[in-house]
Every structure is written in C-alpha cells, then in structure tokens.
Amino acid sequence: MRPQRPHLFPRPVRSAPSAPPPPVPFSPAAARAHRAALGLTPEQVAEGMAAHGVRLLPAHVIGWEHGGPPPGEEEFLALARALWCPPEQLMGVRPESLRDFRLARELTPDGAARRIGVPAGEYRRAEATGRWDGDAGPTAALAHVLGLTLRELVAATGRGAELERRLRRCVDGRWQPQAGAIGRIVPVDRADLDAVLPVLQDERQVPAHWGSGGWGPAGGPGGPSAAEVPPVERFWALLAGREPAIPV
C-alpha cells in the first residue's frame, strides 16, 4: 500500500453558522394603543413607515398588532417614528441588552460605534456575544451614548460576575490591587473608588460589636448592618452617595 502524502495545507474548518439575533422586544398592545390614540389606520401607519425608508403592506402592521412575528430592527424603528413614540414604549419591557438600549436610542450598530469611538466590528461583536471588553474610557462612552446607568452598564456588558468577584477580593484581602480592574468595569473617577472600596472592606473586617463608626445598619433601625448586605449591593449604595457622573 502506497503511503498517503501529507497535506501541504491544513484542511479548512467550517465554522458553525452564527445564531440569528433574538427578536426585538415588542408589545403588540402598545403598538395598537399608540395607533388608536393617533387615530391612524394601518394603511396610514404603513405610509408613515414608507416615509422613513421602510415599505411594507398594511397587513404587516395588523399582524404585528395581533401577535404575529415581531418587526425587525429597521421596521421597529420606522414604526416607532410613524407612531410618534419613543421606541422603548413599543418594547413593553425595560431594555436589558446592548442591542435593546441601542434601539431605544434609535441608533444603528455602526452609528453607535461611531459615537462611542470604537470599530464597528468590535461593537457588533459585543452585541452578538453580550460581552464588552473595553477600557474605562470607551466603557464610559458606551454608557453615555446608550443612556445607561452604572448598574445597567455592568449587566448589559456581561461584567456582573467579574465585578462581584473583585469586590469580594477587596473584602477578603487588599482593595488597592482590585481598584484598576474595577475601574474598567465601572467607569467612575478613581477618587470615587478610592473613597468607596476602603469603606466596603472596613465594614466587613470590623466586628459588629465594636459599634461606633459610619458603617451601622444599612437599612435603618432594625435593618441589616452594612456588613450583612451583599458586597455588590453595598458597593452601589456607597457609590451612589458619591454622585458619580454616570448615575448608579
């Protein structure tokens, strides 16, 4: 038997097709209510959407209002404009993902990337994976462009578990080595972190029966002490007291 010749080049590996994005959050009842409040017919809504670059039949509008397949991104934004309402009101739920917050601001992925100051591919990848790896500067820009609070920012960028892990390290060890990484996740002034993290650490290292100090009960008389509140929740409470540029 003749030996097989080795392949000079590796055989190409077929990548699995990327999963389609989840449907846009959409409330048929909200769309129906907004149209009725304006006194518009489905035909007039379709005409209004055409003025915003999306042409379709009135039957599509009727289908959306009766629980059919929801509109895509472009259709959703055109519908919101035709109904003269903020996109968030047509979602029926509070935005959660980067995609949802972007749509609530009526931005395309490329438009959001330009405003944030990152490559479009990088931003699109963050939306597709639910993971954002930007430094403090781009992360702060992301929050401002999409109108996110700090809590929403951490949740939408998939960094909640990392923040909790690093806060627990602050409590169990030294807070200084964690401050830089926390600043990448929560883009606030370093002075705010330098004020909050030592308090978070001290509250959990000083026995409760020592009494005095500013840590006391977090929930008022009869409530849990600050040391009994989960570190991440106490962190947000302390940070809110600093009134950072991006609201907590």
ZALO-561274 format. One record per residue (C-alpha): residue number from 0; residue in one letter; x, y, z. Coordinates in steps of 0.2 Angstrom, whole numbers, plus 5000, padded with zeros to 4 digits. Layout:
! ZALO-561274
+-----+--------+------+-------+------+
| num | residu | east | north |   up |
+-----+--------+------+-------+------+
| NUM |      a |    X |     Y |    Z |
...
+-----+--------+------+-------+------+
END
This chain:
! ZALO-561274
+-----+--------+------+-------+------+
| num | residu | east | north |   up |
+-----+--------+------+-------+------+
|   0 |      m | 5000 |  5000 | 5000 |
|   1 |      r | 5007 |  5017 | 4995 |
|   2 |      p | 5009 |  5029 | 5010 |
|   3 |      q | 4997 |  5044 | 5009 |
|   4 |      r | 5005 |  5060 | 5005 |
|   5 |      p | 5004 |  5073 | 5019 |
|   6 |      h | 4993 |  5088 | 5016 |
|   7 |      l | 5003 |  5103 | 5012 |
|   8 |      f | 4990 |  5114 | 5019 |
|   9 |      p | 4978 |  5111 | 5033 |
|  10 |      r | 4960 |  5107 | 5028 |
|  11 |      p | 4948 |  5122 | 5031 |
|  12 |      v | 4937 |  5120 | 5046 |
|  13 |      r | 4920 |  5125 | 5043 |
|  14 |      s | 4914 |  5137 | 5057 |
|  15 |      a | 4896 |  5135 | 5063 |
|  16 |      p | 4884 |  5147 | 5057 |
|  17 |      s | 4881 |  5161 | 5069 |
|  18 |      a | 4864 |  5161 | 5078 |
|  19 |      p | 4852 |  5174 | 5072 |
|  20 |      p | 4849 |  5189 | 5084 |
|  21 |      p | 4834 |  5187 | 5096 |
|  22 |      p | 4818 |  5196 | 5091 |
|  23 |      v | 4816 |  5214 | 5095 |
|  24 |      p | 4806 |  5216 | 5111 |
|  25 |      f | 4789 |  5221 | 5105 |
|  26 |      s | 4772 |  5224 | 5113 |
|  27 |      p | 4758 |  5222 | 5101 |
|  28 |      a | 4746 |  5230 | 5114 |
|  29 |      a | 4757 |  5246 | 5115 |
|  30 |      a | 4758 |  5247 | 5096 |
|  31 |      r | 4739 |  5245 | 5094 |
|  32 |      a | 4736 |  5258 | 5108 |
|  33 |      h | 4748 |  5271 | 5100 |
|  34 |      r | 4740 |  5269 | 5083 |
|  35 |      a | 4722 |  5271 | 5091 |
|  36 |      a | 4727 |  5286 | 5101 |
|  37 |      l | 4733 |  5295 | 5085 |
|  38 |      g | 4718 |  5290 | 5075 |
|  39 |      l | 4728 |  5281 | 5062 |
|  40 |      t | 4723 |  5267 | 5051 |
|  41 |      p | 4735 |  5253 | 5047 |
|  42 |      e | 4737 |  5260 | 5029 |
|  43 |      q | 4742 |  5277 | 5036 |
|  44 |      v | 4755 |  5269 | 5048 |
|  45 |      a | 4762 |  5259 | 5033 |
|  46 |      e | 4763 |  5276 | 5023 |
|  47 |      g | 4772 |  5284 | 5038 |
|  48 |      m | 4784 |  5270 | 5039 |
|  49 |      a | 4787 |  5272 | 5020 |
|  50 |      a | 4792 |  5290 | 5023 |
|  51 |      h | 4806 |  5283 | 5035 |
|  52 |      g | 4813 |  5271 | 5021 |
|  53 |      v | 4803 |  5255 | 5026 |
|  54 |      r | 4790 |  5250 | 5013 |
|  55 |      l | 4778 |  5236 | 5018 |
|  56 |      l | 4759 |  5232 | 5017 |
|  57 |      p | 4746 |  5237 | 5030 |
|  58 |      a | 4744 |  5218 | 5033 |
|  59 |      h | 4761 |  5218 | 5042 |
|  60 |      v | 4755 |  5232 | 5054 |
|  61 |      i | 4740 |  5222 | 5058 |
|  62 |      g | 4750 |  5206 | 5060 |
|  63 |      w | 4762 |  5214 | 5072 |
|  64 |      e | 4747 |  5221 | 5082 |
|  65 |      h | 4739 |  5204 | 5084 |
|  66 |      g | 4754 |  5195 | 5090 |
|  67 |      g | 4762 |  5189 | 5073 |
|  68 |      p | 4781 |  5188 | 5070 |
|  69 |      p | 4788 |  5205 | 5078 |
|  70 |      p | 4796 |  5218 | 5067 |
|  71 |      g | 4814 |  5218 | 5063 |
|  72 |      e | 4826 |  5232 | 5069 |
|  73 |      e | 4823 |  5244 | 5054 |
|  74 |      e | 4804 |  5240 | 5054 |
|  75 |      f | 4803 |  5243 | 5073 |
|  76 |      l | 4812 |  5260 | 5072 |
|  77 |      a | 4802 |  5265 | 5057 |
|  78 |      l | 4786 |  5260 | 5066 |
|  79 |      a | 4791 |  5270 | 5082 |
|  80 |      r | 4794 |  5285 | 5071 |
|  81 |      a | 4777 |  5283 | 5062 |
|  82 |      l | 4768 |  5282 | 5078 |
|  83 |      w | 4777 |  5297 | 5086 |
|  84 |      c | 4783 |  5287 | 5101 |
|  85 |      p | 4799 |  5283 | 5109 |
|  86 |      p | 4805 |  5265 | 5104 |
|  87 |      e | 4806 |  5260 | 5122 |
|  88 |      q | 4787 |  5262 | 5123 |
|  89 |      l | 4784 |  5249 | 5110 |
|  90 |      m | 4796 |  5236 | 5118 |
|  91 |      g | 4784 |  5234 | 5133 |
|  92 |      v | 4798 |  5230 | 5144 |
|  93 |      r | 4814 |  5238 | 5151 |
|  94 |      p | 4829 |  5236 | 5139 |
|  95 |      e | 4842 |  5224 | 5145 |
|  96 |      s | 4854 |  5220 | 5131 |
|  97 |      l | 4866 |  5232 | 5122 |
|  98 |      r | 4855 |  5229 | 5107 |
|  99 |      d | 4839 |  5234 | 5116 |
| 100 |      f | 4847 |  5250 | 5123 |
| 101 |      r | 4854 |  5255 | 5106 |
| 102 |      l | 4837 |  5253 | 5098 |
| 103 |      a | 4829 |  5263 | 5112 |
| 104 |      r | 4841 |  5277 | 5107 |
| 105 |      e | 4836 |  5275 | 5088 |
| 106 |      l | 4854 |  5270 | 5083 |
| 107 |      t | 4861 |  5258 | 5071 |
| 108 |      p | 4876 |  5247 | 5076 |
| 109 |      d | 4888 |  5257 | 5065 |
| 110 |      g | 4880 |  5274 | 5072 |
| 111 |      a | 4883 |  5268 | 5090 |
| 112 |      a | 4901 |  5263 | 5086 |
| 113 |      r | 4905 |  5279 | 5078 |
| 114 |      r | 4898 |  5289 | 5093 |
| 115 |      i | 4907 |  5278 | 5106 |
| 116 |      g | 4923 |  5279 | 5096 |
| 117 |      v | 4926 |  5260 | 5093 |
| 118 |      p | 4927 |  5250 | 5077 |
| 119 |      a | 4910 |  5244 | 5071 |
| 120 |      g | 4915 |  5226 | 5071 |
| 121 |      e | 4921 |  5227 | 5089 |
| 122 |      y | 4904 |  5235 | 5094 |
| 123 |      r | 4894 |  5222 | 5084 |
| 124 |      r | 4904 |  5208 | 5092 |
| 125 |      a | 4899 |  5215 | 5109 |
| 126 |      e | 4881 |  5215 | 5105 |
| 127 |      a | 4881 |  5197 | 5097 |
| 128 |      t | 4891 |  5190 | 5112 |
| 129 |      g | 4884 |  5200 | 5126 |
| 130 |      r | 4902 |  5203 | 5132 |
| 131 |      w | 4911 |  5220 | 5132 |
| 132 |      d | 4930 |  5221 | 5135 |
| 133 |      g | 4933 |  5240 | 5133 |
| 134 |      d | 4944 |  5250 | 5145 |
| 135 |      a | 4936 |  5264 | 5156 |
| 136 |      g | 4936 |  5277 | 5143 |
| 137 |      p | 4926 |  5268 | 5129 |
| 138 |      t | 4915 |  5260 | 5143 |
| 139 |      a | 4910 |  5277 | 5149 |
| 140 |      a | 4907 |  5282 | 5131 |
| 141 |      l | 4896 |  5267 | 5129 |
| 142 |      a | 4886 |  5272 | 5144 |
| 143 |      h | 4883 |  5290 | 5139 |
| 144 |      v | 4879 |  5285 | 5121 |
| 145 |      l | 4866 |  5272 | 5126 |
| 146 |      g | 4860 |  5281 | 5141 |
| 147 |      l | 4864 |  5268 | 5153 |
| 148 |      t | 4865 |  5269 | 5172 |
| 149 |      l | 4881 |  5260 | 5180 |
| 150 |      r | 4870 |  5245 | 5185 |
| 151 |      e | 4863 |  5244 | 5168 |
| 152 |      l | 4880 |  5245 | 5160 |
| 153 |      v | 4888 |  5231 | 5171 |
| 154 |      a | 4873 |  5220 | 5167 |
| 155 |      a | 4872 |  5224 | 5148 |
| 156 |      t | 4891 |  5221 | 5146 |
| 157 |      g | 4891 |  5204 | 5155 |
| 158 |      r | 4903 |  5210 | 5168 |
| 159 |      g | 4892 |  5207 | 5184 |
| 160 |      a | 4900 |  5191 | 5189 |
| 161 |      e | 4918 |  5199 | 5187 |
| 162 |      l | 4913 |  5214 | 5197 |
| 163 |      e | 4906 |  5204 | 5211 |
| 164 |      r | 4922 |  5193 | 5211 |
| 165 |      r | 4933 |  5208 | 5213 |
| 166 |      l | 4923 |  5216 | 5226 |
| 167 |      r | 4924 |  5200 | 5237 |
| 168 |      r | 4943 |  5200 | 5234 |
| 169 |      c | 4943 |  5218 | 5241 |
| 170 |      v | 4933 |  5212 | 5256 |
| 171 |      d | 4944 |  5197 | 5259 |
| 172 |      g | 4961 |  5205 | 5255 |
| 173 |      r | 4968 |  5221 | 5250 |
| 174 |      w | 4957 |  5233 | 5239 |
| 175 |      q | 4971 |  5243 | 5231 |
| 176 |      p | 4976 |  5229 | 5218 |
| 177 |      q | 4957 |  5227 | 5213 |
| 178 |      a | 4954 |  5246 | 5210 |
| 179 |      g | 4961 |  5247 | 5192 |
| 180 |      a | 4951 |  5232 | 5186 |
| 181 |      i | 4935 |  5238 | 5195 |
| 182 |      g | 4938 |  5255 | 5186 |
| 183 |      r | 4937 |  5246 | 5169 |
| 184 |      i | 4921 |  5239 | 5174 |
| 185 |      v | 4913 |  5254 | 5182 |
| 186 |      p | 4920 |  5269 | 5174 |
| 187 |      v | 4920 |  5282 | 5188 |
| 188 |      d | 4933 |  5294 | 5194 |
| 189 |      r | 4947 |  5285 | 5203 |
| 190 |      a | 4944 |  5296 | 5218 |
| 191 |      d | 4927 |  5289 | 5220 |
| 192 |      l | 4934 |  5271 | 5220 |
| 193 |      d | 4947 |  5276 | 5232 |
| 194 |      a | 4934 |  5283 | 5244 |
| 195 |      v | 4922 |  5268 | 5242 |
| 196 |      l | 4932 |  5252 | 5242 |
| 197 |      p | 4941 |  5255 | 5259 |
| 198 |      v | 4924 |  5258 | 5267 |
| 199 |      l | 4917 |  5242 | 5259 |
| 200 |      q | 4932 |  5232 | 5266 |
| 201 |      d | 4932 |  5240 | 5284 |
| 202 |      e | 4914 |  5237 | 5286 |
| 203 |      r | 4917 |  5218 | 5284 |
| 204 |      q | 4933 |  5217 | 5294 |
| 205 |      v | 4927 |  5226 | 5310 |
| 206 |      p | 4917 |  5216 | 5321 |
| 207 |      a | 4899 |  5222 | 5323 |
| 208 |      h | 4900 |  5223 | 5342 |
| 209 |      w | 4914 |  5236 | 5341 |
| 210 |      g | 4899 |  5248 | 5337 |
| 211 |      s | 4904 |  5265 | 5333 |
| 212 |      g | 4908 |  5272 | 5315 |
| 213 |      g | 4899 |  5276 | 5300 |
| 214 |      w | 4895 |  5258 | 5295 |
| 215 |      g | 4880 |  5255 | 5306 |
| 216 |      p | 4864 |  5247 | 5300 |
| 217 |      a | 4862 |  5249 | 5281 |
| 218 |      g | 4843 |  5248 | 5282 |
| 219 |      g | 4840 |  5259 | 5296 |
| 220 |      p | 4835 |  5254 | 5314 |
| 221 |      g | 4831 |  5235 | 5314 |
| 222 |      g | 4838 |  5233 | 5297 |
| 223 |      p | 4853 |  5223 | 5292 |
| 224 |      s | 4870 |  5230 | 5296 |
| 225 |      a | 4881 |  5236 | 5281 |
| 226 |      a | 4892 |  5221 | 5284 |
| 227 |      e | 4877 |  5209 | 5281 |
| 228 |      v | 4872 |  5217 | 5264 |
| 229 |      p | 4880 |  5208 | 5249 |
| 230 |      p | 4896 |  5217 | 5244 |
| 231 |      v | 4890 |  5222 | 5226 |
| 232 |      e | 4874 |  5230 | 5233 |
| 233 |      r | 4884 |  5239 | 5247 |
| 234 |      f | 4896 |  5245 | 5234 |
| 235 |      w | 4882 |  5253 | 5223 |
| 236 |      a | 4875 |  5261 | 5239 |
| 237 |      l | 4891 |  5269 | 5243 |
| 238 |      l | 4895 |  5274 | 5226 |
| 239 |      a | 4878 |  5282 | 5224 |
| 240 |      g | 4882 |  5293 | 5239 |
| 241 |      r | 4897 |  5300 | 5229 |
| 242 |      e | 4885 |  5306 | 5215 |
| 243 |      p | 4896 |  5300 | 5200 |
| 244 |      a | 4894 |  5307 | 5183 |
| 245 |      i | 4886 |  5292 | 5177 |
| 246 |      p | 4871 |  5288 | 5189 |
| 247 |      v | 4871 |  5272 | 5198 |
+-----+--------+------+-------+------+
END
